Amino acid sequence: MIREDDGFMKEAAMNAGNLARQVLFALAVQAAFMVGTEVWAVPPSSPNPPAAYVIPGRTYNPADTLTTPVGGGTQYYVSTTGSDSNPGTAALPFRTIQHGFDALSNGGDTLFIHGGVYHENVARLNKDAPVGNPIIVGPIGDGEVILDGSIQVTSWTNVSGDVYKSHTGSDVVAVVVDNQALYKELSVAALEAAPTVAGVPADNRFFYDSTAQDVYVRVANGAPGTHDTGVIPYYPFDNTPGNANGLALWECNNWSIYGLTIRFFGGRGLEVYNCQNAHIEGNKVVFNAHTGLTTLVDGPAPAGHDGSYAQVIRNFVYFNFMHNWPRSWVWGGWGTGLGIQSTPYALVQGNISFMNGGEGIIAGGLPGGSTFRNNVSADNWNELFYYCDGPNGLIEGNLAVAHTPNPANWYNSGILPTDPSGAYQKLVELSRPSGIALGDETTDSGIAELKNVIIRNNVVINARHGTEHNVEHSLVSTAGLKNIQFVNNTIIMPSALFSGEDGGSMIGIYIPFDQGNNTGTYFENNIVVGGTANSPAMAMADQTIPAANLFLGLTIDHNLVFVANPAPFDWGSNWGTYYTHDQWLALAGGAGHGAGDVLTDPKLTNAATDSALDKKPLAGSPAIDAGTAIPAFVTTDFLGIARPQGTGWDMGAFEQAGGPPDTMPPARPKGLRFQ
């Protein structure tokens, strides 16, 4: 796996043979796969992403072999068969990851961890390493390293049939069995009865008695103790104690974390707080109660710890923020799968964020530009990608996927279709998130700071809005699309709706007027296809404004629009009154809008799948060579193929050409400043 900005990689390659010779023992593989007091019918494992979201050479891939680099300092070892009274050598390893972290002291120190399950709450880490000589932590390569924060339940009593009971002695937020998050029931009687919602299985359910602190689990094929079971402890999601987190780096300069599985914690999975030059690669962060993986700077950082240059590379972030399971958090306050908060110049590349209970991949409060590249965000709760409150961003080569809402995910959420507060409609809305959203939210300055963002070569499938702009009310007077380039993206609009959805709310490109603050912004060379008979391909927020001012600061041209709605443009104060292309041209009054548009079938390879690679134009597609030349913003396509290949730029995320995917990431981003 290719890594960026790791000066020790050549040394790692040279030392690979030496490292193998240094390992003087192997873990005994016990027939019953025993670890501590647990006995599993099968060894513990962790979930993998769907095949459609794994793009070889670009995203997290469970088939990849990740080798922990070797630093230039001391090498320490941890094993489930070791002892913390050992010196931590290859022959005499430590027993706990905590003891291994405690031993790390110098730049270049490396902690190798043998495969196994480590039930630990590791204390916050607070050690620095010098630039170019990081502290390195990762697996030795003899099995999955699982850091597990679950409540240790050692005995189960059969209640009836497939229902088992155990006393936890601690509050429970969720239960996971064999990588399946269990549906929550409201009583033992309901657990013993059949589920009341289609799609909810008879087994794979649980009930927690908070008074007695007993957990009841209904699971087939033996007691929960014979399965890989995680009983996840409860902590208030907005006040999570530090020791509830899986792995937390606090004010640690120059650390590299590779290839760990972090699961079942009541807090965040992996937190990087006020750390400079953190490199987080190849980890699985799954089934944690709070945010999965986050980097953040909370207020002014201490000198030398500005949170910059975080590299979050090819991680799999799945089913985190389990506080929101069943899906029910409808009025805000949710967490996220992968979040970059106030972290300048972060590189977020090749990650897969799937089925988390918050937003998928977000960046907010950025003092400098960050990059989202080659990531996949699918079926998360609310925005799949969200870039907020920051200048100089780059969002390219990503895949965003949503599906028709599934009521089974709301089972026992407490929200009913008859709810007079509107919560049910919000529940339906959040179940089909937007694809790529920009945001202006409250900032310290009180002035909207989003500007100078390039969004190119992305594929968005079945999202509520392909792209949108969210503005908090306190910033509405200064917010706008300021030098935003939304170019060469492919948007597949939803054509199958849930009974609570309105096709008119499914919008390919949703453009705000924002008080006339839009400036220097382009929507060009995009493909928008699909939708329902009343779904707008393009729409502008409802504003009572003169038609002549609708398109100030915007250029909307050379897009391919092929949707079910025969009048797919919905502009301004006539909200809900759709325009044909000719009517839009008359409304826009020329000014460079729409004259180069194409209104016919783009002939994509397979628009019905979740795979980005099935959205290429077939030979003879009208999207080929039909785009406008915008080399200032686009020089390659989704796969890194140079544009143009023919006589002009192709529309959409793909250029019609052969060639392998781009597997060599560019150098660390320095921010994009073109204002």
C-alpha positions as CSV (number, residue, x, y, z in Angstrom):
1,M,0.0,0.0,0.0
2,I,1.5,3.3,-1.0
3,R,1.9,5.9,1.7
4,E,2.5,9.6,1.6
5,D,5.1,11.7,3.4
6,D,6.6,8.8,5.4
7,G,10.3,9.3,5.2
8,F,10.8,5.9,6.9
9,M,9.3,3.8,4.1
10,K,12.5,2.9,2.4
11,E,14.0,1.9,5.7
12,A,10.8,-0.2,6.4
13,A,11.3,-2.0,3.1
14,M,14.9,-2.8,3.9
15,N,14.1,-3.9,7.4
16,A,11.2,-6.2,6.4
17,G,13.4,-9.3,6.3
18,N,15.1,-8.3,9.6
19,L,11.8,-7.8,11.3
20,A,10.6,-11.3,10.3
21,R,13.8,-12.7,11.8
22,Q,13.3,-10.7,15.0
23,V,10.0,-12.4,15.7
24,L,11.1,-15.4,17.8
25,F,7.8,-17.0,18.5
26,A,4.3,-17.2,17.1
27,L,1.0,-17.2,18.9
28,A,-0.5,-20.6,19.6
29,V,-3.8,-21.1,17.7
30,Q,-6.1,-22.7,20.2
31,A,-8.8,-24.9,19.0
32,A,-11.5,-23.0,20.9
33,F,-10.0,-19.6,20.1
34,M,-9.8,-18.6,23.8
35,V,-9.0,-15.1,24.9
36,G,-9.3,-14.4,28.6
37,T,-12.7,-15.8,29.8
38,E,-14.3,-15.9,26.4
39,V,-14.7,-18.9,24.2
40,W,-15.9,-18.4,20.6
41,A,-17.3,-20.9,18.1
42,V,-15.4,-18.9,15.5
43,P,-12.6,-16.4,16.0
44,P,-13.5,-12.7,16.3
45,S,-13.4,-10.7,13.2
46,S,-14.6,-7.3,12.0
47,P,-16.9,-6.3,9.1
48,N,-15.7,-5.5,5.6
49,P,-17.2,-2.9,3.2
50,P,-19.4,-4.0,0.3
51,A,-17.4,-4.9,-2.8
52,A,-19.0,-2.0,-4.8
53,Y,-17.3,0.5,-2.4
54,V,-13.8,-1.1,-2.7
55,I,-11.9,0.5,-5.6
56,P,-8.5,-1.3,-5.8
57,G,-5.5,1.0,-5.5
58,R,-7.7,3.9,-4.3
59,T,-9.8,3.0,-1.2
60,Y,-9.5,0.9,1.9
61,N,-9.4,-2.7,0.7
62,P,-9.6,-5.7,3.0
63,A,-7.4,-7.6,0.6
64,D,-4.5,-5.3,1.0
65,T,-1.5,-6.3,3.1
66,L,-0.6,-3.5,5.4
67,T,3.0,-3.7,6.8
68,T,3.8,-1.6,9.8
69,P,6.8,0.6,9.0
70,V,9.9,0.3,11.2
71,G,11.1,3.4,12.9
72,G,14.7,4.2,13.8
73,G,14.2,4.0,17.6
74,T,13.5,1.1,20.0
75,Q,11.1,-1.6,18.9
76,Y,8.6,-2.9,21.4
77,Y,6.1,-5.8,21.2
78,V,2.8,-6.7,22.7
79,S,1.0,-10.1,22.7
80,T,-2.0,-11.7,24.4
81,T,0.4,-14.3,25.6
82,G,2.9,-11.8,27.0
83,S,3.3,-10.2,30.4
84,D,3.7,-6.6,31.5
85,S,6.6,-7.6,33.7
86,N,8.5,-8.5,30.5
87,P,10.9,-6.1,28.8
88,G,8.7,-5.8,25.7
89,T,11.2,-7.5,23.3
90,A,10.2,-9.8,20.5
91,A,11.0,-12.8,22.7
92,L,9.4,-11.4,25.8
93,P,6.5,-9.1,24.8
94,F,4.2,-7.0,27.0
95,R,0.7,-8.2,27.6
96,T,-1.2,-4.9,27.2
97,I,-1.3,-2.2,24.6
98,Q,-1.3,0.3,27.5
99,H,2.0,-0.9,28.8
100,G,3.4,-0.8,25.2
101,F,2.3,2.9,24.9
102,D,3.8,3.7,28.3
103,A,7.2,2.3,27.1
104,L,7.3,4.6,24.0
105,S,9.5,7.5,24.6
106,N,11.6,8.6,21.6
107,G,11.1,9.6,18.1
108,G,11.3,6.5,15.9
109,D,10.0,4.1,18.6
110,T,7.8,1.4,17.1
111,L,5.1,-0.7,18.9
112,F,4.4,-4.0,17.1
113,I,1.2,-5.7,18.3
114,H,0.5,-9.4,17.7
115,G,-2.9,-10.5,16.5
116,G,-5.6,-11.0,19.1
117,V,-8.4,-9.3,21.1
118,Y,-7.2,-6.7,23.7
119,H,-9.9,-5.7,26.2
120,E,-8.5,-2.4,27.3
121,N,-9.4,1.2,27.9
122,V,-6.1,2.9,26.9
123,A,-5.4,6.1,28.7
124,R,-5.0,9.3,26.6
125,L,-1.6,9.5,25.0
126,N,0.4,12.7,25.4
127,K,3.9,12.2,24.0
128,D,5.7,14.0,21.1
129,A,8.1,12.8,18.5
130,P,10.3,14.9,16.2
131,V,9.3,15.8,12.7
132,G,10.4,13.1,10.2
133,N,10.9,10.5,13.0
134,P,7.4,9.6,14.2
135,I,6.3,7.2,16.8
136,I,4.7,4.2,15.0
137,V,2.1,1.8,16.2
138,G,0.7,-1.1,14.2
139,P,0.2,-4.9,13.9
140,I,3.1,-7.3,13.4
141,G,1.2,-9.2,10.7
142,D,0.1,-12.4,12.4
143,G,-3.6,-11.6,12.7
144,E,-6.1,-8.8,13.3
145,V,-5.3,-6.6,16.2
146,I,-8.6,-5.8,17.9
147,L,-8.9,-3.2,20.6
148,D,-12.2,-3.9,22.3
149,G,-14.0,-1.7,24.8
150,S,-17.1,-3.9,25.4
151,I,-18.5,-4.8,28.8
152,Q,-17.1,-8.1,29.6
153,V,-20.0,-10.5,30.0
154,T,-18.8,-13.9,31.0
155,S,-22.0,-15.9,31.7
156,W,-25.3,-16.2,30.0
157,T,-28.5,-17.9,31.3
158,N,-31.0,-19.2,28.9
159,V,-34.5,-17.6,29.4
160,S,-36.5,-19.3,26.7
161,G,-35.8,-20.5,23.1
162,D,-33.0,-18.2,21.7
163,V,-33.3,-15.7,24.5
164,Y,-30.4,-15.4,26.9
165,K,-29.8,-13.1,29.9
166,S,-26.8,-11.7,31.7
167,H,-26.1,-9.1,34.3
168,T,-23.8,-6.3,33.1
169,G,-23.4,-4.1,36.1
170,S,-23.1,-1.1,33.7
171,D,-25.5,0.7,31.4
172,V,-25.7,-0.5,27.8
173,V,-26.1,1.6,24.7
174,A,-26.1,-1.3,22.1
175,V,-25.3,-4.9,21.5
176,V,-23.4,-6.4,18.5
177,V,-23.2,-10.1,17.7
178,D,-21.1,-11.4,14.9
179,N,-20.8,-7.9,13.3
180,Q,-24.6,-7.4,13.4
181,A,-26.0,-4.5,15.4
182,L,-29.0,-5.9,17.2
183,Y,-32.4,-4.3,17.0
184,K,-33.6,-2.9,20.3
185,E,-36.8,-4.2,22.0
186,L,-38.8,-2.6,24.7
187,S,-39.4,-5.6,27.0
188,V,-38.6,-9.2,27.5
189,A,-42.0,-10.2,26.2
190,A,-41.5,-8.2,23.0
191,L,-38.1,-9.9,22.6
192,E,-39.7,-13.4,22.9
193,A,-42.4,-12.5,20.5
194,A,-42.1,-11.9,16.7
195,P,-40.9,-8.5,15.6
196,T,-43.6,-6.0,14.4
197,V,-41.8,-4.5,11.4
198,A,-41.0,-6.1,8.1
199,G,-37.3,-6.7,7.6
200,V,-36.5,-7.0,11.4
201,P,-35.4,-10.6,12.0
202,A,-36.8,-12.8,14.8
203,D,-33.3,-13.2,16.2
204,N,-30.6,-10.5,16.3
205,R,-32.6,-8.4,18.8
206,F,-31.9,-7.3,22.4
207,F,-33.5,-5.7,25.4
208,Y,-31.8,-3.8,28.2
209,D,-33.3,-3.6,31.7
210,S,-31.8,-0.4,33.0
211,T,-33.2,-0.9,36.5
212,A,-31.7,-4.3,37.1
213,Q,-28.8,-3.7,34.6
214,D,-29.5,-6.9,32.9
215,V,-29.2,-7.4,29.1
216,Y,-31.3,-9.9,27.2
217,V,-30.2,-11.1,23.8
218,R,-32.0,-13.2,21.3
219,V,-29.5,-14.9,19.0
220,A,-29.6,-18.2,17.1
221,N,-27.0,-21.1,17.2
222,G,-26.0,-21.0,20.8
223,A,-25.5,-18.6,23.7
224,P,-24.1,-15.1,23.0
225,G,-20.9,-16.1,24.7
226,T,-20.2,-18.6,21.9
227,H,-20.4,-15.8,19.4
228,D,-18.3,-12.7,18.9
229,T,-20.4,-10.4,21.1
230,G,-19.9,-6.8,22.0
231,V,-22.0,-5.2,24.8
232,I,-21.3,-1.5,24.4
233,P,-21.2,0.6,27.5
234,Y,-23.4,3.8,27.7
235,Y,-21.9,7.2,28.3
236,P,-23.7,10.5,27.6
237,F,-22.8,11.2,24.0
238,D,-22.2,14.9,24.5
239,N,-20.0,14.5,27.6
240,T,-18.0,11.4,26.9
241,P,-15.2,10.8,29.5
242,G,-11.8,10.3,27.9
243,N,-11.4,6.8,29.1
244,A,-14.5,5.8,27.2
245,N,-12.7,6.4,23.9
246,G,-10.9,3.6,22.1
247,L,-7.6,5.3,21.3
248,A,-7.0,9.0,21.9
249,L,-3.9,11.0,20.9
250,W,-3.9,14.3,22.9
251,E,-1.4,16.9,21.9
252,C,0.9,14.2,20.4
253,N,3.1,15.5,17.5
254,N,4.2,13.1,14.8
255,W,2.4,9.8,15.5
256,S,1.5,7.1,12.9
257,I,-1.3,4.6,13.7
258,Y,-1.6,1.7,11.3
259,G,-3.9,-1.3,10.8
260,L,-5.8,-1.5,14.1
261,T,-9.4,-2.5,14.7
262,I,-11.1,-0.3,17.3
263,R,-14.5,-1.4,18.3
264,F,-17.3,-1.5,21.0
265,F,-16.2,1.7,22.9
266,G,-18.8,3.9,24.7
267,G,-17.0,7.0,23.4
268,R,-15.2,7.8,20.2
269,G,-13.3,5.1,18.4
270,L,-10.1,7.0,17.4
271,E,-9.6,10.6,18.4
272,V,-6.7,12.8,17.4
273,Y,-6.8,16.0,19.4
274,N,-4.5,19.0,18.9
275,C,-1.9,16.8,17.2
276,Q,0.4,17.9,14.4
277,N,1.4,15.6,11.6
278,A,-0.8,12.6,12.6
279,H,-0.9,9.7,10.1
280,I,-3.8,7.4,10.5
281,E,-3.9,4.6,7.9
282,G,-5.6,1.2,7.3
283,N,-7.6,1.1,10.5
284,K,-11.1,-0.3,11.1
285,V,-13.2,1.8,13.4
286,V,-16.5,0.0,13.9
287,F,-19.4,-0.2,16.3
288,N,-18.5,2.6,18.7
289,A,-21.1,4.6,20.6
290,H,-19.8,8.1,19.5
291,T,-18.0,9.4,16.5
292,G,-15.8,6.8,14.7
293,L,-12.6,8.6,13.7
294,T,-12.0,12.3,14.4
295,T,-9.3,14.9,14.3
296,L,-10.0,18.2,16.0
297,V,-8.6,21.4,17.5
298,D,-10.8,22.5,20.4
299,G,-10.2,26.2,20.7
300,P,-6.7,27.8,20.5
301,A,-4.2,25.0,20.4
302,P,-1.0,25.1,22.5
303,A,2.1,26.4,20.7
304,G,3.5,23.8,18.3
305,H,0.2,21.8,18.2
306,D,-1.9,23.5,15.6
307,G,-3.6,20.2,14.4
308,S,-2.2,20.7,10.9
309,Y,-1.3,18.1,8.3
310,A,-3.4,15.3,9.6
311,Q,-3.4,12.4,7.0
312,V,-6.3,10.0,7.3
313,I,-5.7,7.4,4.7
314,R,-7.7,4.3,3.6
315,N,-9.6,3.6,6.9
316,F,-12.9,1.7,7.1
317,V,-15.3,3.5,9.4
318,Y,-18.6,1.6,10.0
319,F,-21.7,1.8,12.2
320,N,-20.3,4.3,14.7
321,F,-22.4,6.8,16.7
322,M,-24.5,3.9,17.9
323,H,-26.2,6.4,20.3
324,N,-28.3,6.8,17.2
325,W,-29.4,3.2,16.7
326,P,-32.2,2.8,15.9
327,R,-32.0,5.8,13.7
328,S,-33.9,8.5,15.5
329,W,-31.8,11.6,16.1
330,V,-33.8,14.1,13.9
331,W,-33.2,17.6,15.4
332,G,-29.5,17.9,15.3
333,G,-26.6,17.0,17.6
334,W,-25.5,13.9,15.9
335,G,-22.0,12.7,15.6
336,T,-20.2,11.5,12.5
337,G,-18.3,8.6,11.0
338,L,-15.2,10.5,10.0
339,G,-14.7,14.1,11.1
340,I,-12.1,16.7,10.5
341,Q,-12.8,19.5,12.9
342,S,-10.7,22.8,12.8
343,T,-7.8,20.8,11.3
344,P,-5.9,22.8,8.6
345,Y,-4.6,21.1,5.5
346,A,-5.9,17.7,6.4
347,L,-5.7,15.0,3.7
348,V,-8.7,12.6,3.9
349,Q,-8.1,10.0,1.2
350,G,-9.3,6.5,0.3
351,N,-11.5,6.1,3.3
352,I,-14.9,4.2,3.4
353,S,-17.5,5.6,5.7
354,F,-20.6,3.4,5.8
355,M,-23.8,3.2,7.8
356,N,-22.7,5.5,10.6
357,G,-25.3,7.1,12.8
358,G,-24.1,10.7,12.0
359,E,-22.8,12.4,8.9
360,G,-20.4,10.4,6.8
361,I,-17.2,12.4,6.1
362,I,-17.1,16.0,7.3
363,A,-14.7,18.9,7.7
364,G,-15.7,22.0,9.7
365,G,-14.2,25.2,11.1
366,L,-11.2,25.0,8.9
367,P,-8.5,27.7,9.2
368,G,-6.9,26.3,6.0
369,G,-7.8,24.1,3.1
370,S,-8.3,20.4,3.4
371,T,-8.8,17.7,0.8
372,F,-11.3,14.9,0.4
373,R,-10.0,12.6,-2.3
374,N,-11.1,9.1,-3.4
375,N,-13.3,8.4,-0.5
376,V,-16.6,6.5,-0.3
377,S,-19.5,7.7,1.9
378,A,-22.6,5.5,1.8
379,D,-25.8,5.3,3.8
380,N,-24.8,7.4,6.6
381,W,-27.2,9.5,8.7
382,N,-27.6,12.9,7.0
383,E,-24.9,14.5,4.8
384,L,-22.6,11.9,3.1
385,F,-19.9,14.6,2.6
386,Y,-20.0,17.9,4.4
387,Y,-17.5,20.7,4.0
388,C,-18.2,23.6,6.2
389,D,-16.8,27.0,7.3
390,G,-13.5,26.9,5.6
391,P,-11.6,28.2,2.6
392,N,-9.4,26.6,0.0
393,G,-10.9,23.0,-0.1
394,L,-10.6,20.3,-2.7
395,I,-13.3,17.5,-3.0
396,E,-12.4,15.2,-5.8
397,G,-12.9,11.6,-7.0
398,N,-15.3,10.6,-4.2
399,L,-18.3,8.3,-4.3
400,A,-21.5,9.2,-2.4
401,V,-24.3,6.6,-2.2
402,A,-27.7,6.6,-0.6
403,H,-30.7,4.2,-0.8
404,T,-34.4,4.3,-0.4
405,P,-35.3,4.7,3.3
406,N,-35.8,1.4,5.2
407,P,-38.3,1.5,8.1
408,A,-36.5,-1.5,9.7
409,N,-33.7,1.0,10.7
410,W,-36.2,3.0,12.7
411,Y,-37.6,0.0,14.7
412,N,-38.6,1.2,18.2
413,S,-37.2,4.7,17.5
414,G,-40.3,6.1,19.2
415,I,-41.2,8.2,16.2
416,L,-44.5,7.4,14.5
417,P,-46.0,8.6,11.2
418,T,-48.7,10.4,13.3
419,D,-46.1,12.4,15.3
420,P,-47.4,16.0,15.1
421,S,-44.0,17.6,15.6
422,G,-42.9,16.7,12.1
423,A,-40.2,14.4,13.4
424,Y,-41.4,11.5,11.2
425,Q,-40.9,13.5,8.1
426,K,-37.5,14.6,9.3
427,L,-36.7,10.9,9.9
428,V,-37.6,10.1,6.3
429,E,-35.5,13.0,5.0
430,L,-32.4,12.1,7.0
431,S,-32.7,8.4,5.9
432,R,-31.8,9.6,2.4
433,P,-28.9,12.0,3.0
434,S,-27.5,14.6,0.6
435,G,-24.4,13.7,-1.4
436,I,-21.9,16.6,-1.2
437,A,-23.0,19.5,1.0
438,L,-21.3,22.8,1.7
439,G,-22.0,24.7,4.8
440,D,-21.8,28.1,6.5
441,E,-22.4,27.7,10.2
442,T,-21.6,29.9,13.2
443,T,-18.0,30.9,13.4
444,D,-15.9,32.9,15.9
445,S,-15.8,35.8,13.6
446,G,-19.6,35.8,12.9
447,I,-18.8,36.0,9.2
448,A,-19.4,33.2,6.7
449,E,-16.0,31.8,5.7
450,L,-16.7,29.2,3.1
451,K,-15.0,30.1,-0.2
452,N,-12.6,28.8,-2.8
453,V,-13.6,25.2,-3.0
454,I,-13.2,22.9,-6.0
455,I,-15.6,20.0,-6.2
456,R,-14.7,17.8,-9.3
457,N,-14.9,14.3,-10.6
458,N,-17.3,13.0,-8.0
459,V,-20.1,10.4,-8.4
460,V,-23.3,10.8,-6.4
461,I,-25.9,8.1,-6.5
462,N,-29.5,8.2,-5.1
463,A,-28.9,11.1,-2.7
464,R,-31.7,13.5,-1.7
465,H,-29.6,16.4,-3.2
466,G,-26.6,15.8,-5.3
467,T,-25.1,18.9,-3.9
468,E,-26.4,21.7,-1.7
469,H,-25.4,24.6,0.6
470,N,-26.5,24.8,4.2
471,V,-26.6,28.1,6.0
472,E,-27.2,28.7,9.7
473,H,-29.6,31.7,10.2
474,S,-27.0,33.8,12.1
475,L,-24.8,33.9,8.9
476,V,-27.4,34.2,6.2
477,S,-26.4,37.9,5.5
478,T,-22.8,37.0,4.7
479,A,-23.1,33.4,3.3
480,G,-22.9,32.5,-0.3
481,L,-21.2,30.4,-2.9
482,K,-17.9,32.3,-3.2
483,N,-15.6,30.9,-5.8
484,I,-17.1,27.4,-5.7
485,Q,-16.3,25.2,-8.7
486,F,-18.7,22.3,-9.1
487,V,-17.4,20.7,-12.2
488,N,-17.3,17.3,-14.0
489,N,-19.4,15.5,-11.5
490,T,-21.9,12.7,-12.2
491,I,-25.2,12.7,-10.3
492,I,-27.7,9.8,-10.5
493,M,-31.0,11.0,-9.0
494,P,-33.4,8.7,-7.0
495,S,-36.1,7.2,-9.2
496,A,-37.6,4.9,-6.5
497,L,-39.1,6.7,-3.5
498,F,-40.3,5.7,-0.1
499,S,-43.9,6.4,0.7
500,G,-43.0,9.4,2.8
501,E,-40.7,11.0,0.2
502,D,-41.6,13.7,-2.3
503,G,-40.0,13.6,-5.7
504,G,-39.9,17.4,-5.7
505,S,-37.5,17.3,-2.8
506,M,-35.1,15.1,-4.8
507,I,-32.8,17.7,-6.5
508,G,-29.7,17.1,-8.5
509,I,-28.0,20.4,-8.1
510,Y,-29.5,22.7,-5.4
511,I,-28.2,26.3,-5.6
512,P,-28.9,28.9,-3.0
513,F,-29.5,32.6,-3.8
514,D,-28.0,33.5,-0.4
515,Q,-28.8,37.2,-0.3
516,G,-26.9,38.0,-3.5
517,N,-23.5,36.9,-2.1
518,N,-22.8,34.2,-4.8
519,T,-19.8,35.2,-6.7
520,G,-17.2,33.5,-9.1
521,T,-19.0,30.2,-9.0
522,Y,-19.3,27.6,-11.8
523,F,-21.6,24.6,-12.3
524,E,-20.2,23.1,-15.6
525,N,-19.6,19.8,-17.3
526,N,-21.8,17.9,-14.9
527,I,-24.1,15.0,-15.7
528,V,-27.5,14.8,-14.0
529,V,-29.7,11.8,-14.8
530,G,-32.7,9.9,-13.4
531,G,-35.2,11.3,-11.0
532,T,-39.0,11.2,-10.9
533,A,-41.6,13.0,-12.9
534,N,-41.5,16.0,-10.6
535,S,-37.8,15.9,-9.5
536,P,-35.8,19.1,-10.4
537,A,-32.5,18.4,-12.0
538,M,-31.5,21.9,-10.9
539,A,-33.2,24.2,-8.4
540,M,-32.6,27.5,-6.6
541,A,-33.8,28.2,-3.0
542,D,-37.1,29.9,-2.7
543,Q,-36.4,33.6,-2.6
544,T,-38.6,36.6,-3.5
545,I,-36.1,38.3,-5.8
546,P,-36.1,39.8,-9.3
547,A,-35.6,37.2,-12.0
548,A,-32.8,39.3,-13.4
549,N,-30.8,38.8,-10.2
550,L,-31.2,35.0,-9.9
551,F,-27.9,34.1,-11.5
552,L,-25.6,36.9,-10.2
553,G,-22.2,35.4,-9.5
554,L,-23.0,32.1,-11.1
555,T,-22.2,30.4,-14.4
556,I,-24.4,27.3,-15.2
557,D,-23.5,25.8,-18.5
558,H,-22.4,22.8,-20.5
559,N,-24.2,20.3,-18.3
560,L,-25.9,17.1,-19.5
561,V,-29.5,16.8,-18.1
562,F,-31.5,13.7,-18.8
563,V,-34.2,13.3,-16.1
564,A,-37.8,12.0,-15.9
565,N,-39.2,15.5,-15.3
566,P,-39.9,17.2,-18.7
567,A,-39.4,20.6,-17.1
568,P,-36.5,20.0,-14.8
569,F,-35.5,23.6,-13.7
570,D,-37.0,25.2,-10.6
571,W,-35.8,28.7,-10.0
572,G,-36.3,31.4,-7.4
573,S,-39.6,32.8,-6.1
574,N,-41.8,30.6,-8.4
575,W,-40.9,27.6,-6.2
576,G,-42.7,24.5,-7.5
577,T,-43.1,26.0,-11.0
578,Y,-40.9,24.0,-13.3
579,Y,-39.3,25.4,-16.4
580,T,-38.2,23.6,-19.6
581,H,-34.7,24.3,-20.9
582,D,-36.0,26.9,-23.3
583,Q,-38.0,28.6,-20.6
584,W,-34.9,28.7,-18.4
585,L,-32.8,30.2,-21.1
586,A,-35.4,33.0,-21.5
587,L,-35.5,33.5,-17.7
588,A,-31.8,33.6,-17.4
589,G,-31.5,36.2,-20.2
590,G,-28.5,34.6,-21.7
591,A,-25.4,35.6,-19.6
592,G,-23.7,32.4,-20.5
593,H,-26.2,30.0,-18.9
594,G,-27.3,26.8,-20.5
595,A,-26.3,27.4,-24.1
596,G,-23.9,24.5,-24.1
597,D,-26.2,22.0,-22.3
598,V,-27.0,18.5,-23.6
599,L,-30.5,17.1,-23.1
600,T,-30.3,13.5,-24.0
601,D,-29.4,10.0,-22.6
602,P,-25.7,10.1,-21.6
603,K,-25.4,6.3,-22.2
604,L,-23.5,5.4,-19.1
605,T,-22.3,1.8,-18.6
606,N,-24.8,0.9,-15.8
607,A,-26.6,3.7,-14.0
608,A,-28.5,1.2,-11.8
609,T,-25.6,0.0,-9.6
610,D,-23.8,1.5,-6.6
611,S,-20.4,1.3,-8.3
612,A,-18.8,4.5,-9.4
613,L,-17.0,2.6,-12.1
614,D,-20.3,1.8,-13.8
615,K,-20.9,5.5,-14.5
616,K,-18.5,5.8,-17.4
617,P,-19.8,7.0,-20.8
618,L,-20.1,4.3,-23.4
619,A,-18.7,4.7,-26.9
620,G,-20.9,7.1,-28.7
621,S,-22.1,8.8,-25.6
622,P,-23.2,12.4,-26.2
623,A,-21.2,13.4,-23.1
624,I,-18.0,12.7,-24.9
625,D,-16.1,15.8,-26.0
626,A,-19.2,17.9,-25.2
627,G,-17.9,19.7,-22.1
628,T,-16.3,23.1,-21.9
629,A,-12.5,23.5,-21.4
630,I,-11.8,24.4,-17.8
631,P,-8.2,23.5,-17.3
632,A,-7.9,25.8,-14.3
633,F,-10.2,23.5,-12.4
634,V,-10.0,20.1,-14.1
635,T,-7.1,18.3,-15.7
636,T,-7.8,14.6,-14.9
637,D,-10.9,12.5,-14.3
638,F,-12.2,10.2,-11.5
639,L,-9.5,7.6,-12.3
640,G,-6.7,10.2,-12.8
641,I,-6.8,10.0,-16.6
642,A,-5.7,13.2,-18.2
643,R,-8.3,15.5,-19.7
644,P,-9.0,15.9,-22.5
645,Q,-8.5,12.6,-24.4
646,G,-10.4,13.6,-27.6
647,T,-11.2,16.9,-29.1
648,G,-12.7,18.3,-25.9
649,W,-13.5,17.6,-22.3
650,D,-16.1,14.9,-21.6
651,M,-19.0,15.7,-19.3
652,G,-19.3,13.9,-16.0
653,A,-16.7,12.3,-13.7
654,F,-15.1,10.1,-16.4
655,E,-13.0,10.9,-19.5
656,Q,-13.5,8.3,-22.3
657,A,-10.1,6.6,-22.3
658,G,-8.3,3.5,-21.2
659,G,-5.6,3.3,-18.7
660,P,-5.2,2.2,-15.0
661,P,-6.5,4.0,-12.0
662,D,-4.3,6.7,-10.5
663,T,-2.7,4.9,-7.5
664,M,0.0,7.4,-6.7
665,P,-1.5,10.1,-4.4
666,P,-0.2,13.7,-4.9
667,A,2.0,15.4,-2.3
668,R,0.5,16.8,0.9
669,P,-1.9,19.6,0.0
670,K,-0.9,23.2,0.8
671,G,-4.4,24.7,0.3
672,L,-5.8,26.0,-3.0
673,R,-5.7,29.8,-3.2
674,F,-6.9,31.3,-6.4
675,Q,-8.8,34.3,-5.3
